[in-house]
Amino acid sequence: MRTADFDYALPPDLIAQQPLEPRDAARLMVVSRRARAFAHHHVRDLPALLRAGDLLVLNDTRVMAARLTGARADTGGRVELLLLRERDGGGWDALVRPLRAARPGRRFRLDASDGPLGATVIERAGETAAVAFERPIDPASAGSVPLPPYVRGFRGDPERYQTVFAREARSAAAPTAGLHFTPALFARLAAAGVERAFLTLEVGAGTFRPVRVEDPAGHELPPERYRLPPATAAAIRAARAGGRRVVAVGTTVTRTLEHALGETGGGQTEGETALFIRPGHRFAAVDALLTNFHLPRSTLLMLVAAFAGRELILDAYAEAVRERYRFYSFGDAMLLVP
């Protein structure tokens, strides 16, 4: 298996630059793994496509206002920080641009939402830096909400890059499969007998980090914190015991469930996961997967290929291109069913 095995051709005009309204108006390709067949619907059709008793599991994390801009205190050169996660010992891990500015001891003056904010680089490790701020910051409001690098020119409401069920702001990116849901759609799903439960995975920079090695086995994901509430774990156990399907909404939910209920032996309710799911992984917790269309050569595409088979997924992506589906975070979705 090579990284190049997960490449595909995508016309740039299919990269969604604006979200659709309403949220559930996005198109939905249903991929049957057993029949190796594709069907074309919309997200709003989910109540008819899912079964009574199916359990939807969603990631309720909220995207931090993590983008801070400012200048170096010594030269005045412009800098940008993207907060990734708060460190246990104090300070924050962040991406600093330009990276050469991230030298230990260097000071920045940043334009925070509540006024000028001093910051000092503590240390640098690879592409990230540990940064200490002169006062405590609120990750929900410190700066602006960052959009993925392939979204350019978006001037809409930043809340459109949040799920309607988002809670605590601890992530650097949105769990994009969840962006399609609305309160009205949840009500229709409940009326159809579809249950739902929530967990939290704090999405980090690994979501966008490209696989630069030829052999994917040499790529490592940075650890991300998760919380699996006991009620959600109990709902999953009950669904599986009753022969009902667990439907993961997004790759972040899939990784959390496969780590917490698979790798740890079943039931570690919180911790960190660096699980990199790629073909060869034996799924222990997830029966169906709702997900967006992902970047070529990405760890997310490899996860989806592990779930449904590389050839089937690449065929589905080719079908999506032919049918002019919209790709990536603000794009359309795919439902992978047995």
C-alpha positions as CSV (number, residue, x, y, z in Angstrom):
1,M,0.0,0.0,0.0
2,R,1.3,3.4,-1.1
3,T,0.1,6.9,-0.5
4,A,-0.2,7.3,-4.2
5,D,-2.9,4.5,-4.1
6,F,-5.2,7.1,-2.6
7,D,-4.9,9.7,-5.2
8,Y,-7.7,10.9,-7.5
9,A,-8.3,13.8,-10.0
10,L,-10.6,16.6,-8.8
11,P,-11.5,19.6,-10.8
12,P,-10.9,22.7,-8.7
13,D,-14.4,24.1,-9.3
14,L,-15.9,21.2,-7.4
15,I,-14.3,22.3,-4.1
16,A,-17.2,23.9,-2.3
17,Q,-16.4,27.5,-1.3
18,Q,-19.8,28.3,0.3
19,P,-22.2,26.1,2.3
20,L,-25.7,25.3,1.1
21,E,-28.8,26.6,2.8
22,P,-30.6,24.9,4.4
23,R,-27.9,22.7,5.8
24,D,-29.7,19.4,4.8
25,A,-30.0,20.5,1.2
26,A,-26.6,18.9,0.5
27,R,-26.5,16.0,-1.8
28,L,-26.0,12.5,-0.4
29,M,-24.4,9.5,-2.2
30,V,-25.4,6.2,-0.7
31,V,-22.8,3.6,-1.2
32,S,-23.7,0.0,-0.6
33,R,-20.7,-2.1,0.2
34,R,-22.3,-5.4,-0.4
35,A,-24.0,-4.5,-3.7
36,R,-21.2,-2.2,-4.8
37,A,-23.8,0.2,-5.9
38,F,-24.4,4.0,-5.7
39,A,-27.7,5.9,-5.2
40,H,-28.1,9.7,-5.3
41,H,-30.2,11.4,-2.6
42,H,-30.0,14.5,-0.3
43,V,-29.2,14.7,3.3
44,R,-32.8,15.6,4.1
45,D,-33.7,12.1,2.9
46,L,-31.9,10.4,5.8
47,P,-35.1,9.6,7.8
48,A,-36.1,7.4,4.9
49,L,-32.7,6.0,4.2
50,L,-31.8,4.9,7.8
51,R,-33.6,2.3,9.8
52,A,-35.7,2.6,12.9
53,G,-33.4,1.6,15.8
54,D,-30.2,2.9,14.1
55,L,-28.0,4.9,16.5
56,L,-26.4,8.1,15.1
57,V,-23.3,9.1,17.0
58,L,-22.1,12.7,16.5
59,N,-19.1,14.8,17.7
60,D,-20.4,17.8,19.6
61,T,-17.1,19.7,19.7
62,R,-17.1,23.4,18.8
63,V,-14.4,25.1,16.7
64,M,-12.3,27.6,18.7
65,A,-11.9,31.2,17.7
66,A,-8.3,30.0,17.2
67,R,-6.9,32.3,14.6
68,L,-4.8,35.2,16.0
69,T,-2.9,37.7,14.0
70,G,-0.3,40.2,15.0
71,A,3.4,41.1,14.8
72,R,6.8,40.2,16.1
73,A,7.7,42.5,19.0
74,D,11.2,43.0,17.7
75,T,10.8,43.6,14.0
76,G,7.1,44.2,13.5
77,G,6.9,41.4,11.0
78,R,3.4,39.9,10.6
79,V,2.6,36.6,12.3
80,E,-0.4,34.4,12.5
81,L,-1.1,31.8,15.2
82,L,-3.6,28.9,15.0
83,L,-4.3,27.5,18.4
84,L,-4.4,23.7,18.5
85,R,-4.8,22.7,22.2
86,E,-4.1,23.9,25.7
87,R,-1.1,22.3,27.3
88,D,-1.6,20.5,30.6
89,G,1.4,22.4,32.1
90,G,0.2,25.8,30.8
91,G,0.4,27.6,27.5
92,W,-0.9,26.4,24.1
93,D,0.3,24.4,21.2
94,A,-0.1,26.4,18.0
95,L,0.8,26.6,14.4
96,V,2.9,29.7,13.7
97,R,3.2,31.3,10.3
98,P,5.8,32.0,9.2
99,L,7.3,29.0,11.0
100,R,10.7,30.6,11.1
101,A,9.3,33.2,13.6
102,A,8.7,30.4,16.1
103,R,12.0,30.6,18.0
104,P,12.1,30.0,21.7
105,G,12.0,33.3,23.6
106,R,10.5,35.3,20.7
107,R,7.6,37.6,21.6
108,F,4.5,38.5,19.7
109,R,1.9,41.2,20.0
110,L,-1.4,39.8,18.9
111,D,-4.7,41.4,18.1
112,A,-7.1,39.5,20.4
113,S,-10.8,40.1,20.5
114,D,-10.5,41.8,24.0
115,G,-7.4,43.9,23.1
116,P,-3.7,43.5,22.5
117,L,-2.3,40.2,23.8
118,G,1.4,39.4,24.4
119,A,2.7,36.0,23.7
120,T,6.1,34.2,24.0
121,V,7.3,31.1,22.3
122,I,8.3,28.5,24.9
123,E,9.6,25.8,22.5
124,R,9.2,24.5,19.1
125,A,8.7,20.9,18.0
126,G,8.5,20.2,14.3
127,E,5.7,22.2,12.7
128,T,4.2,23.3,16.0
129,A,5.2,25.6,18.8
130,A,4.3,26.0,22.5
131,V,3.2,29.5,23.3
132,A,2.5,31.2,26.6
133,F,0.1,34.2,26.8
134,E,0.4,37.1,29.2
135,R,-3.1,36.5,30.4
136,P,-5.7,33.7,30.3
137,I,-7.6,33.5,27.0
138,D,-11.0,32.2,26.2
139,P,-10.7,29.8,23.2
140,A,-14.3,30.5,22.3
141,S,-13.7,34.2,21.6
142,A,-9.9,34.9,21.5
143,G,-9.6,35.5,17.8
144,S,-11.5,34.4,14.7
145,V,-12.8,31.0,13.6
146,P,-10.3,29.5,11.1
147,L,-11.6,28.0,7.9
148,P,-9.8,25.2,6.0
149,P,-7.0,26.4,3.7
150,Y,-9.0,25.3,0.6
151,V,-11.9,27.6,1.4
152,R,-11.2,31.1,0.1
153,G,-13.3,34.2,0.0
154,F,-16.0,33.0,2.5
155,R,-17.7,36.1,4.0
156,G,-20.7,34.4,5.7
157,D,-21.6,33.9,9.3
158,P,-18.8,32.0,11.1
159,E,-21.5,30.0,12.9
160,R,-22.0,28.2,9.5
161,Y,-18.7,26.4,10.2
162,Q,-20.2,25.1,13.5
163,T,-22.6,22.3,14.0
164,V,-26.0,23.2,15.4
165,F,-25.2,21.0,18.4
166,A,-21.7,22.2,19.1
167,R,-20.8,22.8,22.7
168,E,-17.4,23.5,24.2
169,A,-14.9,25.3,22.0
170,R,-11.8,23.0,22.0
171,S,-11.2,22.1,18.3
172,A,-9.1,23.6,15.5
173,A,-11.5,22.4,12.8
174,A,-15.2,21.3,12.5
175,P,-16.4,17.8,12.4
176,T,-17.8,18.5,8.9
177,A,-20.2,15.6,8.5
178,G,-22.2,17.1,11.4
179,L,-22.6,20.4,9.6
180,H,-25.5,19.0,7.5
181,F,-27.9,18.5,10.5
182,T,-30.6,20.8,11.6
183,P,-33.1,20.7,14.5
184,A,-35.9,19.9,12.0
185,L,-33.9,17.0,10.5
186,F,-33.2,15.7,14.0
187,A,-36.9,15.8,14.8
188,R,-37.8,13.9,11.6
189,L,-35.1,11.3,12.4
190,A,-36.5,10.8,15.9
191,A,-40.0,10.4,14.5
192,A,-38.6,7.7,12.2
193,G,-37.2,5.8,15.2
194,V,-33.5,6.8,14.7
195,E,-31.7,7.5,18.0
196,R,-28.8,9.7,18.5
197,A,-25.9,10.1,21.0
198,F,-22.9,12.4,21.3
199,L,-19.2,12.2,22.1
200,T,-16.4,14.8,21.9
201,L,-13.2,14.6,20.0
202,E,-11.0,17.7,20.0
203,V,-10.1,18.0,16.4
204,G,-6.5,19.1,15.8
205,A,-4.2,19.9,12.9
206,G,-3.8,16.3,11.9
207,T,-7.1,16.7,10.0
208,F,-5.3,18.8,7.4
209,R,-1.8,17.5,7.7
210,P,-0.8,15.8,4.4
211,V,0.7,12.4,4.2
212,R,4.2,13.1,2.8
213,V,5.7,9.7,3.0
214,E,5.4,7.0,0.3
215,D,4.3,4.3,2.8
216,P,1.3,5.5,4.9
217,A,2.5,3.3,7.8
218,G,5.3,5.9,8.3
219,H,2.8,8.7,8.9
220,E,1.8,9.6,12.5
221,L,-1.3,11.4,13.7
222,P,-0.9,13.8,16.6
223,P,-2.9,12.7,19.7
224,E,-6.3,14.2,20.2
225,R,-8.3,14.3,23.4
226,Y,-11.7,12.6,23.5
227,R,-14.6,12.1,25.9
228,L,-17.1,9.2,25.5
229,P,-19.9,9.8,27.9
230,P,-21.1,6.7,29.8
231,A,-24.6,7.2,28.4
232,T,-23.2,7.1,24.8
233,A,-21.2,4.0,25.5
234,A,-24.3,2.4,27.0
235,A,-26.4,3.3,24.0
236,I,-23.8,1.8,21.7
237,R,-23.7,-1.4,23.7
238,A,-27.5,-1.7,23.7
239,A,-27.7,-1.1,19.9
240,R,-25.1,-3.7,19.2
241,A,-26.7,-6.2,21.6
242,G,-30.0,-5.7,19.9
243,G,-28.6,-6.1,16.4
244,R,-29.1,-2.4,15.5
245,R,-26.6,-0.4,13.5
246,V,-24.2,2.2,14.9
247,V,-23.9,5.0,12.4
248,A,-20.8,7.2,12.9
249,V,-21.3,10.8,11.7
250,G,-17.9,11.6,10.5
251,T,-14.3,10.3,10.7
252,T,-13.7,11.9,14.1
253,V,-16.5,9.8,15.6
254,T,-15.2,6.7,13.8
255,R,-11.7,7.2,15.2
256,T,-13.0,7.8,18.7
257,L,-15.3,4.8,18.8
258,E,-12.7,2.5,17.2
259,H,-10.1,3.6,19.8
260,A,-12.3,3.7,22.9
261,L,-14.4,0.6,22.2
262,G,-11.9,-1.3,20.1
263,E,-8.3,-0.6,20.8
264,T,-8.7,-0.1,24.6
265,G,-10.7,-3.3,25.1
266,G,-14.1,-1.6,25.3
267,G,-15.1,1.3,27.4
268,Q,-12.3,3.9,28.1
269,T,-14.4,6.9,28.6
270,E,-11.8,9.6,28.1
271,G,-8.2,10.0,27.1
272,E,-6.2,10.6,23.9
273,T,-6.2,8.8,20.6
274,A,-3.7,8.9,17.8
275,L,-5.4,6.0,15.9
276,F,-4.6,6.1,12.2
277,I,-7.2,3.9,10.5
278,R,-6.2,2.7,7.1
279,P,-6.9,-0.5,5.0
280,G,-6.3,-3.5,7.1
281,H,-8.1,-2.1,10.2
282,R,-10.7,-4.4,11.7
283,F,-13.7,-2.3,12.7
284,A,-15.1,-3.1,16.1
285,A,-17.7,-0.4,16.8
286,V,-19.0,1.2,13.6
287,D,-21.5,-0.3,11.2
288,A,-22.3,2.6,8.9
289,L,-20.6,5.9,8.2
290,L,-21.8,9.3,7.1
291,T,-18.9,11.5,5.9
292,N,-18.0,14.2,3.4
293,F,-15.7,13.8,0.4
294,H,-12.1,14.1,1.4
295,L,-8.8,15.3,0.0
296,P,-6.6,13.0,-2.1
297,R,-3.8,11.2,-0.3
298,S,-5.3,12.2,3.1
299,T,-5.7,10.1,6.3
300,L,-9.4,10.8,6.1
301,L,-9.7,9.2,2.6
302,M,-7.6,6.3,3.9
303,L,-10.0,5.8,6.8
304,V,-13.0,5.7,4.4
305,A,-11.2,3.3,2.2
306,A,-10.5,1.0,5.2
307,F,-14.2,1.0,5.9
308,A,-15.5,0.3,2.4
309,G,-12.6,-0.9,0.3
310,R,-10.2,1.3,-1.7
311,E,-11.4,0.3,-5.1
312,L,-15.1,0.9,-4.2
313,I,-14.3,4.3,-2.7
314,L,-12.2,5.5,-5.6
315,D,-15.1,4.3,-7.9
316,A,-17.5,6.3,-5.7
317,Y,-15.3,9.4,-5.9
318,A,-15.1,9.1,-9.7
319,E,-18.9,8.9,-9.7
320,A,-19.1,12.0,-7.5
321,V,-16.9,13.9,-9.9
322,R,-19.1,12.8,-12.9
323,E,-22.2,13.8,-11.1
324,R,-20.7,17.2,-10.0
325,Y,-20.9,16.6,-6.3
326,R,-19.4,19.4,-4.1
327,F,-16.2,18.3,-2.2
328,Y,-14.6,19.0,1.2
329,S,-15.9,20.8,4.3
330,F,-18.7,22.8,2.8
331,G,-19.5,20.1,0.3
332,D,-21.9,17.2,-0.1
333,A,-21.9,13.9,1.8
334,M,-21.6,10.1,1.4
335,L,-23.4,7.4,3.4
336,L,-21.6,4.1,3.5
337,V,-23.9,1.2,4.5
338,P,-23.3,-2.6,4.6
